[in-house]
Amino acid sequence: MRVFEPYLQYVEWSLTGAAIQRHRIAIQKDILKLGSAKDLEDRLRTTFDLIEKSSQLSSKALEDALNEIRKNYTPSLGQDHGRVVLKAAKPHLQKRLTAFRELLKEHQKKVKAELEKKLTDSRKQVIEYYLPLAKRIRPTRCSAKCCC
């Protein structure tokens, strides 16, 4: 009798929807021509980052933790073949993933509690900067109905 017992198991997981620091709003080119300030310079282009990349709401720490788990427990078999875990290491991987899920839950709570405030602060920064400029230097697109 021959019994096939694999020592490897294919694994695949991903972290989606957590990278809120990548969300941006578009700013019209006419408004961008009004000037720039040092404190907004890094975040202001034709788009504005709603959340700073260094913010506590950033998913960078989660992504780093997940990448560490991938690196330590699931070697890659190449781009086309995915990742595997040794059956002997699977309980350790599951323990790490359980701990990661707890980090993820904490992050979700933090985002839920602080996101609205962060978005309000971002909106306020843009308005405080551009409204006086728009009142002083009317963008060419401003009409008589414009709030500037």
C-alpha positions, -999 to 999 in steps of 0.1 A, spaced: 0 0 0 13 35 -9 2 65 10 9 100 -3 13 125 25 25 159 13 48 179 35 37 212 19 4 230 16 -3 258 -8 -14 291 10 -27 323 -3 -40 354 15 -42 391 10 -49 423 28 -74 444 9 -91 476 17 -68 485 46 -46 510 28 -67 541 34 -36 563 32 -36 558 -5 -70 575 -10 -68 609 -27 -90 636 -40 -84 655 -73 -77 692 -72 -85 712 -103 -55 727 -120 -69 762 -118 -69 760 -80 -34 745 -79 -21 776 -97 -30 797 -68 2 790 -48 16 765 -24 26 763 13 55 744 28 33 724 52 11 711 24 38 708 -3 45 671 2 9 662 1 -4 685 -26 -1 677 -62 -30 674 -87 -43 651 -60 -44 655 -22 -36 626 1 -66 625 25 -45 607 51 -7 612 56 14 581 49 29 584 83 -5 586 101 -16 561 128 -44 552 104 -20 541 78 -19 503 71 19 503 68 24 485 101 -2 459 92 14 454 57 48 450 73 36 425 99 19 404 71 50 405 49 71 393 79 48 364 83 49 356 46 87 358 46 92 336 77 65 309 71 56 308 35 84 306 10 76 314 -26 78 288 -53 81 315 -79 58 341 -94 35 316 -112 34 289 -85 24 308 -53 35 301 -17 36 271 5 39 263 41 55 232 57 28 211 74 51 210 105 51 249 106 14 253 99 3 255 136 29 283 142 16 301 111 -19 298 123 -9 312 157 8 342 140 -22 348 117 -45 348 147 -23 374 164 -23 394 131 -61 393 130 -62 408 165 -39 436 152 -63 441 123 -93 443 146 -75 470 167 -66 489 136 -102 487 124 -114 502 157 -89 530 155 -99 538 120 -135 538 129 -129 561 158 -105 586 142 -112 586 104 -139 612 104 -117 636 124 -87 630 101 -109 636 70 -123 668 86 -88 680 94 -77 674 58 -107 692 44 -100 721 68 -63 723 57 -72 725 21 -100 751 27 -79 772 50 -51 773 24 -70 778 -8 -100 799 2 -80 831 9 -60 826 -23 -91 820 -43 -107 852 -30 -75 872 -37 -66 856 -71 -98 844 -88 -93 812 -108 -103 816 -144 -131 791 -140 -148 811 -112 -181 825 -123 -205 849 -106 -221 820 -88 -187 808 -73 -183 809 -36 -149 826 -40 
